[in-house]
Amino acid sequence: MNMDELQKIIDDIRAEVREQIAQLGSLEELKQFEARITGKKGRLGELLSSIGKVAKEQRAALGGLLNSAKQEVQSGIDEMRERLQQAEHHAEQQADVGLDLTLPGRVLRPGGVHPVTAVQWEVEAIFERLGFTIEAGPELESDHYNFEALNIPAWHPARDMQDTFWLTNGYLLRTHTSPVQVRSMEKFGPPLRCIVPGRCFRYETIDASHENTFFQCEGLMIDRGISVANLIAVMKLLLREVFHRDVRIRLRPGYFPFVEPGFELDMNCAICNGSGCPTCKRSGWVEIMPCGMVHPNVLRHGGIDPAEWTGFAFGLGLTRLAMMKYGISDIRVMNSGDLRGLQPYERLGSFAL
Ligand code: FA5
């Protein structure tokens, strides 16, 4: 064998190593491969042991060529061994934590926006365009802000209008968002334009349209010369924007100690189109937005002079508004842990994301 012949054999072996080594999947396969190439009976191994038979003067040159080829191949094999060792170690670790990479993937359902949140965002956007700010107040409230400052002293029969969850320390879970009226008056003073979306709690019997935990959105506008005309204009605009159509409403006198005059604003039930159903208690109308002109006593509690300033307030039932807007006939799906009831509405909020 001369140098050229040996070089050709070595080139063949190199090509074979290059092609096969990357396809080895385990240390065991690598071991067998190594034996076939560099092992004593392997292709390079046999060539090396046959060196003794070559003429003396050629031996050193051929031996040098073979040794450097063997080193090159061996370092490729060693590198592959390291990689396979790491991969096997990793697989063992995953097996330890019970990870089965052969399991099919789990479909991840993206979360959706709750219908009340979706309608709240819409209401907020409408009022922001009208120059209202968005305020918040505590859900755990004092008797003072929830009742006293709203012209409902302890002896007042109107306390019974809202069944209250009382805490043993005299505090309560707010029964409405109205306590934030006087809080905002104290904080900002007149003139004032704000809304307060938030959660309320009542010790109520639950049915298709009553929950013990629900959302309201308080509205308050105080300025010089505010009248019932401003109130009605804002209410109509709000409903037209939310429903994208003119909504049939009716305004009737309503009694709330914190407004004078007070009104009940009902809208035509969107579930039955006014023909009567369990949601509207077969009346065709849904109480959605009690409202009125802020009582002078409430302005005084907020440190505002009723001789100079007047204002209107409303308490929009946000949960009921969401029901009317999205055709949800039973309020109980709103708070239920069973998400199947809300699944049809899970894409509502995407417009705002
Ligand atoms: C009030 O809570 C007054 N604070 C509203 C108000 C504010 C009047 C400002 C005047 C001026 P009422 O108890 O009617 O009012 O509740 C207001 C709205 O909240 C109702 O029209 C209704 O849409 C909603 N609501 C009341 N109770 C529940 C309930 N248990 N479940 C779901 N929604 C309710």
Boltz pocket constraint, residues with backbone or C-beta under 6 A from the ligand:
constraints:
  - pocket:
      binder: B
      contacts: [[A, 161], [A, 162], [A, 175], [A, 176], [A, 177], [A, 178], [A, 202], [A, 204], [A, 209], [A, 210], [A, 211], [A, 212], [A, 213], [A, 214], [A, 215], [A, 216], [A, 219], [A, 256], [A, 259], [A, 262], [A, 263], [A, 287], [A, 288], [A, 289], [A, 290], [A, 291], [A, 292], [A, 313], [A, 314], [A, 315], [A, 316], [A, 317], [A, 318], [A, 319], [A, 320], [A, 331]]
      max_distance: 6.0
